[in-house]
């Protein structure tokens, strides 16, 4: 499956503080953002459209448990 890259901006001091505290928890900002994007997708995209997307992308791991 082809993935889309999304970019966002945040002030450097905030970014540095966030990554510092995430690293202390063995977490990465990219992983957390991906999780939040999936939550937004599930909340905002109608279930029938999610099912259609899933049927068109059967190898998409992110949607395998989406019912």
C-alpha positions as CSV (number, residue, x, y, z in Angstrom):
1,X,0.0,0.0,0.0
2,X,1.2,3.5,-0.8
3,X,1.5,5.8,2.2
4,X,1.1,9.5,2.2
5,X,3.5,11.7,4.1
6,X,2.1,14.5,6.3
7,X,4.1,17.3,7.7
8,X,3.3,19.6,10.6
9,X,5.0,22.5,12.3
10,X,5.7,23.0,16.0
11,X,8.0,25.4,17.7
12,X,11.5,24.0,18.3
13,X,11.4,24.3,22.1
14,X,8.1,22.5,22.3
15,X,9.3,19.8,19.9
16,X,12.5,19.3,21.8
17,X,10.6,19.0,25.1
18,X,8.1,16.6,23.6
19,X,10.7,14.3,22.1
20,X,12.7,14.4,25.3
21,X,9.8,13.2,27.4
22,X,8.6,10.7,24.8
23,X,12.1,9.2,24.6
24,X,12.1,8.7,28.3
25,X,9.0,6.5,27.8
26,X,10.6,4.7,24.8
27,X,8.0,6.4,22.5
28,X,8.4,8.2,19.2
29,X,6.5,11.2,18.0
30,X,5.9,9.6,14.6
31,X,4.3,6.5,16.1
32,X,2.1,8.6,18.4
33,X,1.0,10.8,15.5
34,X,0.2,7.7,13.4
35,X,-2.0,6.4,16.2
36,X,-3.8,9.7,16.5
37,X,-4.4,9.9,12.7
38,X,-5.9,6.4,12.8
39,X,-8.2,7.5,15.6
40,X,-9.3,10.6,13.7
41,X,-9.9,8.4,10.6
42,X,-12.1,6.0,12.6
43,X,-14.0,8.9,14.1
44,X,-14.5,11.0,11.0
45,X,-14.8,8.6,8.0
46,X,-18.2,6.8,7.8
47,X,-18.0,3.1,8.5
48,X,-19.2,2.2,5.0
49,X,-16.4,4.2,3.5
50,X,-13.9,2.6,5.8
51,X,-15.2,-0.8,4.6
52,X,-14.8,0.3,1.0
53,X,-11.2,1.5,1.6
54,X,-10.5,-1.7,3.4
55,X,-11.8,-3.8,0.5
56,X,-9.6,-1.8,-1.9
57,X,-6.5,-2.3,0.2
58,X,-6.6,-5.8,1.7
59,X,-2.9,-5.7,2.6
60,X,-3.3,-2.5,4.7
61,X,-2.3,-3.7,8.2
62,X,-3.8,-0.5,9.8
63,X,-7.3,-1.5,8.8
64,X,-7.3,-5.3,9.4
65,X,-9.0,-5.0,12.8
66,X,-11.4,-2.2,11.8
67,X,-15.0,-3.4,12.1
